[in-house]
């Protein structure tokens, strides 16, 4: 018999409340605050489940520089026709564009950003999500 398991991606940062608000707003999700003021869970529709943890010694990753680059990033799937609107939304919430060779010229199917704490994430145009049912799907890549 296999034991049922779930996983939650935990993002470390210096300001847990601020980063939790960013992701809760982005995914139209709920921020669940428990007894530990340094830990907030983000739970929403379409399987969104993140946790934010305050790390008092936090230093953001330097992606795309190789010296202390990321270990993981969030991939947020968006219908192709919604990419420009999604980009405006994440920037209005405090995300910063990460310029890369693939992100600065021509039609962009993948757009890279960092959240307010410096974690990289991508908006990815995915044709099989054009119906909007899975637009806010969250995948770890």
Residue pairs with C-beta under 8 A, 6 or more apart in sequence:
6 49
8 41
8 49
8 50
8 51
9 49
9 50
9 51
9 72
9 74
9 138
9 140
10 50
10 51
10 52
10 53
11 19
11 50
11 51
11 52
11 53
11 115
11 117
11 119
12 53
12 54
12 55
12 58
13 19
13 52
13 53
13 54
13 55
13 58
13 117
13 118
13 119
14 54
14 55
14 56
14 58
14 117
15 54
15 116
15 117
16 37
16 38
16 39
16 40
16 52
16 53
16 54
17 40
18 116
18 117
19 52
19 115
19 116
19 117
20 31
20 33
20 40
20 42
20 52
21 31
22 93
22 94
22 95
22 115
22 116
23 29
23 42
23 50
23 52
23 115
24 30
24 31
24 42
24 44
25 93
26 76
26 89
26 90
26 93
27 42
27 44
27 48
27 136
27 138
28 44
28 45
28 136
29 42
29 43
29 44
29 45
29 48
30 42
30 43
30 44
31 40
31 41
31 42
32 40
32 41
32 42
32 43
33 40
34 41
37 54
38 53
38 54
39 51
39 52
39 53
39 54
40 51
40 52
41 49
41 50
41 51
41 52
42 48
42 49
42 50
42 51
42 52
43 49
44 136
45 136
46 133
46 134
46 135
46 136
46 137
46 138
47 137
47 138
48 136
48 138
49 138
50 138
58 117
60 114
60 117
60 118
60 119
61 68
61 69
61 70
61 71
61 118
61 119
61 120
62 68
62 69
63 69
63 70
63 73
63 98
63 114
63 120
64 98
64 100
70 119
70 120
72 140
72 141
73 119
73 120
73 121
73 122
73 141
74 119
74 120
74 121
74 122
74 138
74 139
74 140
75 121
75 122
75 124
75 138
75 139
75 140
75 141
76 86
76 121
76 122
76 123
76 124
76 136
76 137
76 138
77 124
77 126
77 129
77 134
77 135
77 136
77 137
77 139
78 86
78 123
78 124
78 125
78 126
78 129
78 135
79 125
79 126
79 127
79 129
79 130
79 131
79 132
79 135
80 109
80 125
80 126
80 127
80 130
81 130
82 132
82 135
83 108
83 109
83 111
83 123
83 125
86 123
87 111
87 123
90 113
90 123
91 97
91 113
93 116
94 115
94 116
95 113
95 114
95 115
95 116
95 121
96 113
96 114
97 103
97 111
97 112
97 113
98 112
98 113
98 114
98 120
100 112
102 108
102 110
103 110
103 111
103 112
109 124
109 125
110 122
110 123
110 124
110 125
111 122
111 123
112 120
112 121
112 122
113 120
113 121
113 122
113 123
114 120
114 121
115 121
122 141
128 134
129 135
129 137
